[in-house]
């Protein structure tokens, strides 16, 4: 899951592509598992950790 989280932060790959890459059968299954570990769904995690230029 750490690799998927890293990919969310360092690429613009769609969540569905990341979920399949890491062996999940659906984006919903990936999002549910991700949310349990990180307390945020993948899209929110990506938005929250994006750097904002000053």
N, C-alpha and C positions, 0 to 999 in steps of 0.2 A: 504494500500500500504506500510505503514511503516513496517508491519510484514513481508511482502514479501521481502522488502529490507534487513531487519535484517536476514532473512533466507538465502538470497543470500550471505551475508557476513560470516555467521557462520556455513554453511553446504556446502557440495559439491553436494547437490541435483541438478539435471538438471533443467534448467529454465522451460522446458515444464511441469515438475512435480509441480513446484511451481505455475505456472500459473493455472493449473487445481485445485490445492489445494485451491487457493484463488478465485475460481469461474469464471475464464475466460474460454471461449469456445475454445480458441486457444492461442498458444504461440505468434502469431502475434498481437492479440488483447492486450494481457498482455504487450508485449514489447512496443507497441504504447502508451499505457496509462502510463507505467513506464517512458518512455522517456519524455513525457510531464511534468511529475512531477519532475524528477531528471536530466533532460537535458542530459541523457546518456541512451543507451539501457542497459538492465540488465547485459549482458555479460561484457560490458565495465565497468559498475559500479562495478561489482565483481572484475575485474582485477585491477582497479584503487585503490580500497580500501583494497586489500590484503596486509597483512604485509609481508615485506621482511626481513628475518633474516640477521643480519649483519655478 
